[in-house]
Amino acid sequence: MEYFLSHVGVIFIAGLIVAVCAVTWWGLTARNEVLKRERAKARKEAALAKRREQENNNN
């Protein structure tokens, strides 16, 4: 118990570092999800534009 009490500050700082890493990881994965959706939407729009262009060329 004495060891634990003498290292409470170190344990708290380590926990804080782990919490900061977890929040950072969560934020980065959320941002990545948004970017993936944006890229998928851009690819879909590009494919639709290409299809429209091909249909216009055929007519």
Secondary structure, DSSP 8 states (H G I E B T S, - for coil): -HHHHHTHHHHHHHHHHHHHHHHHHHHHHHHHHHHHHHHHHHHHHHHHHHHHHHHHHH-
